């Protein structure tokens, strides 16, 4: 008797003859158990990232509109803010309405963008500890972007100050801690059937919330703040030493952790230098574009040109998303690739960002908008060289990633996949 679909999935055979065929399926859990800690954490990180990406896309697109309307469509001076343009008296009627809409897009898009890290932490914690860990992860992610105030006593008066946010790194740490904490509580706290609702709706959520509050306030936020302060000091020193050193340091710091504390500290320094008219922000915005664009290009090269299949199949559509985000000036599209293979991907991102910024440095490219991507081309001085710099940095990243990564499949499987790829290729892939 042939094995049915049910028996194939469960590893159970209909008779003795089918038992031998079902044995490989029974060994699958053993293989799963042998996976290391890094593989397990990577899976949880990918779960958080995949659920974070829609917020990045929505927030990024709406923020892009907020930049396009005033600085491209209406021709507002790039050094002028949207509200300042409204108060200048130079815009009336429909143009004034457009500026109001742009201001709304800026606030709303920024809010959506701000939810990306909390949702990442929430879904990652949920992946580790189940649905009871979701609220704790969300709270931790929110505190990573908006930390609780710190009390200090000065001259007999208590005052509060806002600490430096721990951002993506803090969210990652607290998501892991909260997820495993809730998982531990759920396993160790035994209650009667009548008390299950109390356990799941009050006891564990309350204990998890207190754990996250104390963990973020006492440990994660202070460490993240100290790290950011040290990085800021280092980058400031590099900027003062010379624009070349500043360009290299800012490029590397922007590309190294893709929206994490180093990236945020670099952005803070870059904005400060730009506001004080010390150094331009061009290196920052080019380094934002290169990672996502380069990795998206790497997937296309891998699939359509080199055909080594160094990426898992699910990364090919993510590559398209990354390239789209790059056009909008969003680097977080590269996070899934970096999380999956940091030792090979992150150095490629850094080298690509540095190489890409050599061209603007040598040619005097200036970006007058505090944003990246190709959508800011109308407000860029030397836009041709700006475009070339993005292409150069992206190609360096793509080639380096393809050279460093190893084949995921043997030759027979690669040949079969190539045939499938040829059948599936459409104009959307190009």
QUITA-V106774 format. One record per residue. RES is the residue in three letters. PHI is phi in whole degrees, 0 to 359 (NA if undefined). D_FIRST is the distance of its C-alpha to the first C-alpha in Angstrom with 1 decimal. Layout:
# QUITA-V106774
res = {RES | RES}
phi = {PHI | PHI}
d_first = {D_FIRST | D_FIRST}
This chain:
# QUITA-V106774
res = {UNK | UNK | UNK | UNK | UNK | UNK | UNK | UNK | UNK | UNK | UNK | UNK | UNK | UNK | UNK | UNK | UNK | UNK | UNK | UNK | UNK | UNK | UNK | UNK | UNK | UNK | UNK | UNK | UNK | UNK | UNK | UNK | UNK | UNK | UNK | UNK | UNK | UNK | UNK | UNK | UNK | UNK | UNK | UNK | UNK | UNK | UNK | UNK | UNK | UNK | UNK | UNK | UNK | UNK | UNK | UNK | UNK | UNK | UNK | UNK | UNK | UNK | UNK | UNK | UNK | UNK | UNK | UNK | UNK | UNK | UNK | UNK | UNK | UNK | UNK | UNK | UNK | UNK | UNK | UNK | UNK | UNK | UNK | UNK | UNK | UNK | UNK | UNK | UNK | UNK | UNK | UNK | UNK | UNK | UNK | UNK | UNK | UNK | UNK | UNK | UNK | UNK | UNK | UNK | UNK | UNK | UNK | UNK | UNK | UNK | UNK | UNK | UNK | UNK | UNK | UNK | UNK | UNK | UNK | UNK | UNK | UNK | UNK | UNK | UNK | UNK | UNK | UNK | UNK | UNK | UNK | UNK | UNK | UNK | UNK | UNK | UNK | UNK | UNK | UNK | UNK | UNK | UNK | UNK | UNK | UNK | UNK | UNK | UNK | UNK | UNK | UNK | UNK | UNK | UNK | UNK | UNK | UNK | UNK | UNK | UNK | UNK | UNK | UNK | UNK | UNK | UNK | UNK | UNK | UNK | UNK | UNK | UNK | UNK | UNK | UNK | UNK | UNK | UNK | UNK | UNK | UNK | UNK | UNK | UNK | UNK | UNK | UNK | UNK | UNK | UNK | UNK | UNK | UNK | UNK | UNK | UNK | UNK | UNK | UNK | UNK | UNK | UNK | UNK | UNK | UNK | UNK | UNK | UNK | UNK | UNK | UNK | UNK | UNK | UNK | UNK | UNK | UNK | UNK | UNK | UNK | UNK | UNK | UNK | UNK | UNK | UNK | UNK | UNK | UNK | UNK | UNK | UNK | UNK | UNK | UNK | UNK | UNK | UNK | UNK | UNK | UNK | UNK | UNK | UNK | UNK | UNK | UNK | UNK | UNK | UNK | UNK | UNK | UNK | UNK | UNK | UNK | UNK | UNK | UNK | UNK | UNK | UNK | UNK | UNK | UNK | UNK | UNK | UNK | UNK | UNK | UNK | UNK | UNK | UNK | UNK | UNK | UNK | UNK | UNK | UNK | UNK | UNK | UNK | UNK | UNK | UNK | UNK | UNK | UNK | UNK | UNK | UNK | UNK | UNK | UNK | UNK | UNK | UNK | UNK | UNK | UNK | UNK | UNK | UNK | UNK | UNK | UNK | UNK | UNK | UNK | UNK | UNK | UNK | UNK | UNK | UNK | UNK | UNK | UNK | UNK | UNK | UNK | UNK | UNK | UNK | UNK | UNK | UNK | UNK | UNK | UNK | UNK | UNK | UNK | UNK | UNK | UNK | UNK | UNK | UNK | UNK | UNK | UNK | UNK | UNK | UNK | UNK | UNK | UNK | UNK | UNK | UNK | UNK | UNK | UNK | UNK | UNK | UNK | UNK | UNK | UNK | UNK | UNK | UNK | UNK | UNK | UNK | UNK | UNK | UNK | UNK | UNK | UNK | UNK | UNK | UNK | UNK | UNK | UNK | UNK | UNK | UNK | UNK | UNK | UNK | UNK | UNK | UNK | UNK | UNK | UNK | UNK | UNK | UNK | UNK | UNK | UNK | UNK | UNK | UNK | UNK | UNK | UNK | UNK | UNK | UNK | UNK | UNK | UNK | UNK | UNK | UNK | UNK | UNK | UNK | UNK | UNK | UNK | UNK | UNK | UNK | UNK | UNK | UNK | UNK | UNK | UNK | UNK | UNK}
phi = {NA | 287 | 282 | 281 | 299 | 297 | 291 | 291 | 284 | 266 | 82 | 257 | 258 | 282 | 208 | 295 | 293 | 277 | 299 | 295 | 289 | 274 | 300 | 303 | 294 | 289 | 273 | 302 | 302 | 296 | 296 | 297 | 293 | 281 | 296 | 284 | 297 | 296 | 296 | 294 | 295 | 299 | 295 | 294 | 298 | 297 | 298 | 297 | 294 | 299 | 275 | 277 | 303 | 304 | 292 | 295 | 294 | 298 | 296 | 295 | 295 | 293 | 296 | 297 | 300 | 296 | 269 | 294 | 300 | 285 | 269 | 250 | 287 | 266 | 69 | 293 | 303 | 302 | 281 | 256 | 285 | 295 | 295 | 298 | 295 | 295 | 280 | 289 | 81 | 276 | 236 | 224 | 59 | 297 | 297 | 294 | 297 | 297 | 294 | 298 | 294 | 297 | 295 | 298 | 298 | 296 | 291 | 291 | 297 | 296 | 296 | 299 | 299 | 292 | 279 | 298 | 292 | 302 | 291 | 302 | 295 | 296 | 288 | 291 | 297 | 298 | 296 | 276 | 250 | 88 | 297 | 292 | 273 | 302 | 299 | 297 | 296 | 297 | 299 | 297 | 297 | 293 | 292 | 291 | 263 | 228 | 291 | 292 | 293 | 253 | 277 | 216 | 252 | 228 | 56 | 77 | 240 | 278 | 228 | 244 | 229 | 272 | 286 | 289 | 290 | 274 | 51 | 298 | 296 | 297 | 296 | 297 | 295 | 288 | 295 | 296 | 297 | 294 | 299 | 287 | 295 | 295 | 299 | 296 | 299 | 295 | 279 | 271 | 277 | 254 | 227 | 288 | 300 | 290 | 257 | 298 | 296 | 298 | 296 | 277 | 258 | 230 | 298 | 294 | 302 | 293 | 298 | 294 | 296 | 295 | 300 | 295 | 303 | 291 | 297 | 290 | 291 | 266 | 239 | 294 | 297 | 300 | 294 | 296 | 296 | 296 | 298 | 297 | 295 | 296 | 294 | 300 | 297 | 296 | 293 | 297 | 296 | 297 | 294 | 288 | 291 | 161 | 295 | 292 | 297 | 299 | 299 | 295 | 296 | 292 | 297 | 295 | 293 | 289 | 271 | 287 | 229 | 52 | 95 | 279 | 296 | 294 | 301 | 295 | 297 | 298 | 296 | 298 | 295 | 299 | 296 | 296 | 296 | 291 | 299 | 278 | 59 | 272 | 218 | 289 | 265 | 303 | 301 | 296 | 287 | 293 | 292 | 288 | 281 | 303 | 302 | 294 | 296 | 296 | 288 | 298 | 295 | 298 | 293 | 294 | 297 | 297 | 278 | 255 | 245 | 286 | 61 | 271 | 56 | 279 | 257 | 296 | 301 | 290 | 278 | 293 | 294 | 294 | 296 | 297 | 298 | 298 | 295 | 297 | 296 | 298 | 298 | 271 | 81 | 240 | 271 | 295 | 296 | 274 | 301 | 303 | 290 | 294 | 292 | 286 | 212 | 295 | 294 | 259 | 282 | 300 | 302 | 295 | 294 | 296 | 298 | 298 | 295 | 294 | 299 | 299 | 272 | 295 | 296 | 301 | 296 | 282 | 259 | 74 | 290 | 230 | 255 | 271 | 255 | 281 | 211 | 241 | 84 | 277 | 289 | 264 | 308 | 299 | 251 | 254 | 273 | 82 | 295 | 295 | 292 | 298 | 297 | 296 | 295 | 295 | 298 | 296 | 297 | 296 | 294 | 298 | 299 | 297 | 293 | 296 | 297 | 295 | 284 | 281 | 283 | 261 | 299 | 271 | 226 | 282 | 299 | 296 | 292 | 302 | 299 | 295 | 294 | 300 | 296 | 295 | 298 | 296 | 289 | 269 | 296 | 231 | 297 | 291 | 281 | 263}
d_first = {0.0 | 3.8 | 6.6 | 8.9 | 12.6 | 13.7 | 11.7 | 13.0 | 16.5 | 16.7 | 15.2 | 13.0 | 9.5 | 7.2 | 7.3 | 9.6 | 8.0 | 7.7 | 11.1 | 13.0 | 12.1 | 13.4 | 16.6 | 18.6 | 18.3 | 19.7 | 22.7 | 23.8 | 26.2 | 27.8 | 28.7 | 30.1 | 32.2 | 33.8 | 35.2 | 39.0 | 41.5 | 42.4 | 38.9 | 38.5 | 42.0 | 41.3 | 38.4 | 40.6 | 43.4 | 41.2 | 40.3 | 44.0 | 44.9 | 42.4 | 43.7 | 47.3 | 47.2 | 47.6 | 50.8 | 52.1 | 51.4 | 53.0 | 55.9 | 56.5 | 56.6 | 59.0 | 61.1 | 61.2 | 62.6 | 65.2 | 66.4 | 66.1 | 68.2 | 71.4 | 71.4 | 70.1 | 70.7 | 73.9 | 75.2 | 76.1 | 77.6 | 74.7 | 76.9 | 77.2 | 74.7 | 73.5 | 75.7 | 78.7 | 78.2 | 78.3 | 81.5 | 83.2 | 84.1 | 83.0 | 80.1 | 80.5 | 78.8 | 75.3 | 75.5 | 76.2 | 73.2 | 71.0 | 72.3 | 71.5 | 68.0 | 67.7 | 68.9 | 66.3 | 63.6 | 64.9 | 64.8 | 61.5 | 59.7 | 61.1 | 59.8 | 56.3 | 56.5 | 57.6 | 54.4 | 52.3 | 52.8 | 52.5 | 49.2 | 48.0 | 48.9 | 47.4 | 44.0 | 44.0 | 45.0 | 42.3 | 39.7 | 40.9 | 41.9 | 40.1 | 41.9 | 44.7 | 45.8 | 46.1 | 49.7 | 50.9 | 49.7 | 51.3 | 54.6 | 54.5 | 54.0 | 56.8 | 59.1 | 58.3 | 59.9 | 62.4 | 63.4 | 65.4 | 69.2 | 70.9 | 74.0 | 77.0 | 80.5 | 83.4 | 87.0 | 86.1 | 83.9 | 80.1 | 78.5 | 75.0 | 73.6 | 70.4 | 68.6 | 66.8 | 63.3 | 60.5 | 58.3 | 54.9 | 55.1 | 56.2 | 53.3 | 50.8 | 52.3 | 52.6 | 49.0 | 47.6 | 50.0 | 49.4 | 45.7 | 45.5 | 48.3 | 46.5 | 43.3 | 45.3 | 47.0 | 43.9 | 42.4 | 45.6 | 47.2 | 45.7 | 46.9 | 46.2 | 44.1 | 47.3 | 48.5 | 45.4 | 47.1 | 50.3 | 48.4 | 46.5 | 49.3 | 52.4 | 52.2 | 49.9 | 51.1 | 54.7 | 54.2 | 52.4 | 55.2 | 57.9 | 56.0 | 55.8 | 59.4 | 60.8 | 58.5 | 59.5 | 63.2 | 63.8 | 61.6 | 59.7 | 62.4 | 65.3 | 63.3 | 62.3 | 65.8 | 67.2 | 64.8 | 65.7 | 69.4 | 69.2 | 67.4 | 69.9 | 72.8 | 71.3 | 70.7 | 74.1 | 75.6 | 73.8 | 75.0 | 78.6 | 78.4 | 77.7 | 75.7 | 73.7 | 72.6 | 71.9 | 69.7 | 67.6 | 67.3 | 66.5 | 63.9 | 62.1 | 62.4 | 61.1 | 58.0 | 57.1 | 55.5 | 55.0 | 56.7 | 57.0 | 60.3 | 61.5 | 60.8 | 62.6 | 65.5 | 65.8 | 65.9 | 68.5 | 70.7 | 70.3 | 71.2 | 74.2 | 75.4 | 75.0 | 76.8 | 79.6 | 79.8 | 79.3 | 76.3 | 74.0 | 70.5 | 69.1 | 67.4 | 65.5 | 64.2 | 63.2 | 61.3 | 59.4 | 58.1 | 57.2 | 54.2 | 52.1 | 53.2 | 52.6 | 49.1 | 48.1 | 49.6 | 47.8 | 44.4 | 45.5 | 46.8 | 43.7 | 41.4 | 43.6 | 46.0 | 45.1 | 41.3 | 40.8 | 38.6 | 40.5 | 39.6 | 36.3 | 35.0 | 36.2 | 39.7 | 40.2 | 40.7 | 42.7 | 44.9 | 45.8 | 46.7 | 48.8 | 50.8 | 51.5 | 52.7 | 54.9 | 56.6 | 57.4 | 58.7 | 55.9 | 54.8 | 52.1 | 49.5 | 49.5 | 48.5 | 44.7 | 45.2 | 47.8 | 45.8 | 42.8 | 44.8 | 48.4 | 49.7 | 49.2 | 49.6 | 52.7 | 54.9 | 53.9 | 55.0 | 58.3 | 59.2 | 58.3 | 60.4 | 63.3 | 63.3 | 63.0 | 66.1 | 68.3 | 68.8 | 70.1 | 72.3 | 73.8 | 74.2 | 75.4 | 72.6 | 73.2 | 70.8 | 72.8 | 69.9 | 68.2 | 64.8 | 62.8 | 60.5 | 61.6 | 62.6 | 65.9 | 67.0 | 69.8 | 71.5 | 71.1 | 74.0 | 72.8 | 69.6 | 68.8 | 68.9 | 66.9 | 64.1 | 64.3 | 64.1 | 60.9 | 59.4 | 60.6 | 59.4 | 56.0 | 55.6 | 56.6 | 54.1 | 51.3 | 52.1 | 52.5 | 49.2 | 47.3 | 49.1 | 48.5 | 44.9 | 42.2 | 39.2 | 36.1 | 33.7 | 33.4 | 34.5 | 31.1 | 30.3 | 33.9 | 33.6 | 30.5 | 32.2 | 35.4 | 33.7 | 32.3 | 35.8 | 37.5 | 35.3 | 36.1 | 39.8 | 42.1 | 45.7 | 45.0 | 44.0 | 47.4}
